[in-house]
Amino acid sequence: MKKLVVFAFAALFLPCLGAAQNLPAIDLFGGYSYFRFTQPLSDATPSQQLTMNGWEVSASVALLHHLSVEGDFAGHTVGNCGSASGVNCTDFSYMVGPRYTFGDRSKKLTPFVHALIGRDSASLLSDDPTGPNPTVSDSSVALAAGGGLDYWITRHIGVQLGPFDYFYTNHLNNAGAPSQSSVRAGGGIAFRFGGDFPPPEPKESKEEKADEGHRSWIRPWHKSKPEGQTTAGQPAETQSSSKPARKSTPATTATAAAPSHGMSIRSLGLVAAPEEFDGAKILQIEPGSIAEMASLHVGDLIKSIDGKPVKTPMELAAELSGKTGKVRIGIQRGKLATETVVILGAQ
């Protein structure tokens, strides 16, 4: 049964890792687990606490921003159960339930709570089947509730403290044994895949840092130059009055306002540039435009219009030409591929 569950777990999650950019947020955990198990005994015999060590693995798949569904598998064992020598106790559980994570995926610390329900199998295995201690196995409903804390070292790898759970079972309930209240605690390595990670903040270049330090206290007056004055403090040469100033033409103004190598897509209100024949990359978005209202961002790569691939800004303009009403725009934002819908008016 244990091998079957582990195989099903691997078959469910491992093939998904190859297409991580299209996945929802998935958190995986594996590590050590401590189990303080209440041994099921009859009413006439005092209960005994078994200290068991083992392993635990879990996986959670995000359904909403903070809410996930979690699957949990754990196995524990201890030798010489209680006062009986030559008897080994084992326990294996598999459970599923909701998990709520506090904070978002840009935070270093993400606490969580969960509530799980499933099955628990406990066994007392004797080294000598013909001896006085027979082998006993029993399965029971299992309930666990608790929480833990993830500390993310990088975007995809972290350390998990927990879960710390209250663990309920009712082994041998039909034989008159009372229900068992146990506790377990764990810790190990956490991994996360999929989802939409926020873009990293741009780092300040060494030149900018050096320039800031130079301006801060050595020469604060060097921050800006007065109009009409050179670095040495001398007046700058002015244009001769006999030569009237040349007026900028509308073409010059338009070229200065738009990014270089960009093509204006008037129907969306943006400027796009080719991206190695793999789409149209947004360089500029006009305030109040359809692109801004559709939450498109500078740097987004437009890949398709109504499901039809576009490889250049010219193909983008051609696909949008004459379209009105609802239009589906496929975009690539970092590793995330998604679609948005805009409504175009008559052009």
MOSUL-V448761 format. One record per run of one state. SS is the DSSP state (H for helix, E for strand, - for the rest). FROM is the first residue (numbers start at 1). TO is the last residue. Records with the same first field share a line. If there is no record, write none. Layout:
SS->FROM-TO / FROM-TO
This chain:
-->1-1 / 23-25 / 40-47 / 63-66 / 79-86 / 102-108 / 127-135 / 153-156 / 170-172 / 176-179 / 194-205 / 217-219 / 224-228 / 230-234 / 236-249 / 258-262 / 266-269 / 275-279 / 286-289 / 294-300 / 306-307 / 310-312 / 321-324 / 334-335 / 345-347
H->2-22 / 173-175 / 206-216 / 220-223 / 250-257 / 290-293 / 313-320
E->26-39 / 48-62 / 67-78 / 87-101 / 109-126 / 136-152 / 157-169 / 180-193 / 229-229 / 235-235 / 263-265 / 270-274 / 280-285 / 301-305 / 308-309 / 325-333 / 336-344
